[in-house]
Amino acid sequence: MIQYNQNTMGLQEKSDLENTKIGLAKVNEISEIAFVVMAESGTIDEVTAAEHMDSFEKWQPNVRYKVGQLRTYGDGENLNLYRCVQEHTSQTGWEPTAAASLWAVAGDPTVEFPEWSQPIGAHDAYAAGDKVSHNDLHWISDVDGNVWEPGVYGWSEA
């Protein structure tokens, strides 16, 4: 391993080192942009995306959101990643926690069986293999587009 002492380096060496640092910063920035694009297109699963919430912008009012865009909302333990499910221009009162018709919680990497919530349409229906907890039991969806309550139809107890 070569160690550089900036006090004894020549001007060209210092310039090369600074260019390398700038280049690495740009590579990291481009990688983060690519990660967000892949997550928003569905190429990267939501649980993996949620593990890197700091890569996503915070929700803001007066912004035009398109279906699939991911934004963070909340603070501390209440910070979550949300996926836009209906194109809209955001406004106060339409925060992700208050507008289930516009936003759905993306995967939380810390919870294997998140609490089931009644889907309100195809945009937030459960896919085959999705895991939920409901009435103190763990369930796995047997079908895509599952809008039924666990224990009624379309779910197997885990």
N, C-alpha and C positions, 0 to 999 in steps of 0.2 A: 504494500500500500504506500503510495506516495503522499507525503505530507507537505503541505504548502505553508510557508510562513509568509504572510503578506508583507512583512517588513523587508524581506530580502528578495522578493519577487521583482522581476523587471516589469516595465510598463506593459509590454506585450502579453506577458504571462497573466498579469492582473486583468487585462482586458479580456483575454481568453476565458479566465475563470468567471468573470462577471457575465460574459456572453453565455457560458454554460449554465449559470444559475438562472438567467433570464429564459433560456431555452427550456430548461426543466420546468419552470413556472408555467410557460406557455403550453407545454405538453400536458401538465396536470390540469390546466384550465380546459384544454380541448377534450381531454379524457372525461372530465366532469360534464361537459356539455353533451358529449356522446352518450354518457350514462343516462342523463335526463331524457334525451331523445329516445333512447332504446326503452327506457321505463315507460314513457308516455305512449309509445307505440305498442306496448305489450310484449316486447321481446325479452324484457327482464321482468320477472314476477314481482308482484307488489310487496311480498315479504322482504325480498332482497332490496327493493327500492326503499322500504321503510327503515331498513338497517342503515341507510345513508341519507336520512332526512335533511341533513345539513346541505345537501346538494340541490335542494329544491327551494324555490322562492316562497316567501310567505304570502298568504292570501291577502288581498287588498281590495277595498271598494273602488268602484269606477274603473274596472279593468274588464276588457272583453276576454272571456274564457271560452275555449273550444273543448268539445268532448275529448276526454282522455288526458287532458292536462292535469298534472299533479301539483298540489300546493300544500304547504304546512299551515296549520292553524292551531292556536292554543299556546299555553305556557307550561313549563315544568312537566309534571306528570300528565297534564292534559294536552300536551303537544301530540298531534296526530298528523298523518299524511292523508290527504283526501284526493280522490279522483273526480274530475268534473264529468257529470253524466248527462248534462244538457247544456248546449251552448247558450250563453247569456252574458250580459254586462252586469258585473257585481254591483251591489249597493249595500249600504248599511241595513242590517236586518236580514240579509241573505247570506250570512256567514255560514260556513260549512256545517257547523253544529246546529244551525237553525233552519237549514234548507235541504231536507233529504231528497227533494225532487231535483236538486241541482248538483249535489255532492254526495259521494259515498266514501266511507272510511276505507282506505287502502290497508293492506295487511299489516298487522302489528307483530314484529318478530319475537316479541316476548310472550305472546299468548298463543299456545298451540290450538286451543279450542275457544275462540272468542264467543261471547254471548250471541245467540241467535237473535236476529231482528227481522220482522216481517218485511219481505221485499214489497216494494210498491209498483214494480214494473219489471220489464225484461232487463233494464239497465243495471239493476242490482240483485237479480235472481242469482241463486247459488249454482255453481257449476258442479259437475260430478267430481267427487273427491274432496270437496270443501268440507272443513271440519267446523263444528259449532258445539256449544254447550247450551242445554235447554232443560229446565225442570230438574236440575242437579244431575243430568246425564250427559254423556258425550255422544255426538252423532256424526256420521259421515254421509254426505249426499250421494245418492245412487244415480242421479240423473242430472243432465244439464238443464238449465232453465228452471231450477227447483224453487217454487214459491210456496210450497206447503210447509206447514208446521212440523217439526220433527216429532215422530211418534204417530203421525197421521198417515203420511204417504211419502215415498221417495227418500227415506232415510234409513240407515242401519245403525243400530247402537254399537258404539265402538267398544 
